[in-house]
Amino acid sequence: MEFNDVIKQFSERILSLKDTITTEESTKMSLVVPLFQLLGYEVFNPNEFCPEFCGGGGIKKGGMVV
């Protein structure tokens, strides 16, 4: 399957789920993690993927980058 087709399929998934995703965690598990997986990251390998990286800068000290 071509990458454009995969992205289109993923965008359709987002549209079908958007009304049922109500929390930060459900957003991460339903949309963010699958997107990184689609991009080729091994999301269950902590050496490659860190779901909550501590940014440490900006306005909010110790803020997380999800």
C-alpha positions as YAML, in Angstrom:
chain: A
units: angstrom
residues:
- id: 1
  name: MET
  ca: [0.00, 0.00, 0.00]
- id: 2
  name: GLU
  ca: [1.32, 3.47, -0.90]
- id: 3
  name: PHE
  ca: [2.14, 5.91, 1.89]
- id: 4
  name: ASN
  ca: [-0.52, 8.36, 0.64]
- id: 5
  name: ASP
  ca: [-3.14, 5.61, 0.92]
- id: 6
  name: VAL
  ca: [-1.99, 4.74, 4.44]
- id: 7
  name: ILE
  ca: [-2.23, 8.39, 5.52]
- id: 8
  name: LYS
  ca: [-5.68, 8.73, 3.95]
- id: 9
  name: GLN
  ca: [-6.84, 5.60, 5.76]
- id: 10
  name: PHE
  ca: [-5.42, 6.96, 9.02]
- id: 11
  name: SER
  ca: [-7.20, 10.30, 8.53]
- id: 12
  name: GLU
  ca: [-10.48, 8.43, 8.00]
- id: 13
  name: ARG
  ca: [-9.80, 6.59, 11.26]
- id: 14
  name: ILE
  ca: [-9.34, 9.92, 13.04]
- id: 15
  name: LEU
  ca: [-12.64, 11.22, 11.69]
- id: 16
  name: SER
  ca: [-14.47, 8.09, 12.81]
- id: 17
  name: LEU
  ca: [-13.00, 8.24, 16.34]
- id: 18
  name: LYS
  ca: [-12.87, 11.98, 17.05]
- id: 19
  name: ASP
  ca: [-16.19, 12.15, 18.89]
- id: 20
  name: THR
  ca: [-15.39, 9.24, 21.20]
- id: 21
  name: ILE
  ca: [-11.89, 10.29, 22.23]
- id: 22
  name: THR
  ca: [-12.33, 12.43, 25.32]
- id: 23
  name: THR
  ca: [-9.16, 12.17, 27.41]
- id: 24
  name: GLU
  ca: [-5.47, 12.85, 26.93]
- id: 25
  name: GLU
  ca: [-4.60, 9.18, 27.40]
- id: 26
  name: SER
  ca: [-7.20, 7.98, 24.89]
- id: 27
  name: THR
  ca: [-5.90, 10.55, 22.39]
- id: 28
  name: LYS
  ca: [-2.36, 9.28, 22.87]
- id: 29
  name: MET
  ca: [-3.30, 5.60, 22.56]
- id: 30
  name: SER
  ca: [-5.81, 5.98, 19.73]
- id: 31
  name: LEU
  ca: [-4.12, 8.62, 17.58]
- id: 32
  name: VAL
  ca: [-0.59, 9.61, 18.58]
- id: 33
  name: VAL
  ca: [0.98, 6.19, 19.15]
- id: 34
  name: PRO
  ca: [-0.60, 4.66, 16.01]
- id: 35
  name: LEU
  ca: [0.69, 7.62, 13.98]
- id: 36
  name: PHE
  ca: [4.26, 7.07, 15.16]
- id: 37
  name: GLN
  ca: [3.83, 3.36, 14.47]
- id: 38
  name: LEU
  ca: [2.60, 4.19, 10.97]
- id: 39
  name: LEU
  ca: [5.73, 6.31, 10.48]
- id: 40
  name: GLY
  ca: [7.87, 3.27, 11.24]
- id: 41
  name: TYR
  ca: [8.81, 3.77, 14.89]
- id: 42
  name: GLU
  ca: [8.91, 0.78, 17.22]
- id: 43
  name: VAL
  ca: [6.56, 2.27, 19.78]
- id: 44
  name: PHE
  ca: [7.14, -0.50, 22.32]
- id: 45
  name: ASN
  ca: [10.94, -0.11, 22.21]
- id: 46
  name: PRO
  ca: [12.01, 2.44, 24.86]
- id: 47
  name: ASN
  ca: [15.36, 2.88, 23.10]
- id: 48
  name: GLU
  ca: [13.53, 4.22, 20.05]
- id: 49
  name: PHE
  ca: [10.29, 5.75, 21.30]
- id: 50
  name: CYS
  ca: [9.61, 7.79, 24.44]
- id: 51
  name: PRO
  ca: [5.89, 8.65, 24.72]
- id: 52
  name: GLU
  ca: [6.34, 11.38, 27.36]
- id: 53
  name: PHE
  ca: [9.64, 13.17, 26.89]
- id: 54
  name: CYS
  ca: [10.41, 15.78, 29.55]
- id: 55
  name: GLY
  ca: [11.09, 18.99, 27.61]
- id: 56
  name: GLY
  ca: [12.27, 20.96, 30.64]
- id: 57
  name: GLY
  ca: [12.04, 24.38, 29.00]
- id: 58
  name: GLY
  ca: [9.54, 27.07, 28.25]
- id: 59
  name: ILE
  ca: [6.88, 28.41, 30.56]
- id: 60
  name: LYS
  ca: [5.98, 25.16, 32.32]
- id: 61
  name: LYS
  ca: [9.02, 23.75, 34.14]
- id: 62
  name: GLY
  ca: [9.41, 20.02, 33.55]
- id: 63
  name: GLY
  ca: [6.61, 20.00, 30.99]
- id: 64
  name: MET
  ca: [6.05, 16.80, 29.02]
- id: 65
  name: VAL
  ca: [6.29, 16.51, 25.27]
- id: 66
  name: VAL
  ca: [3.76, 13.86, 24.28]
...
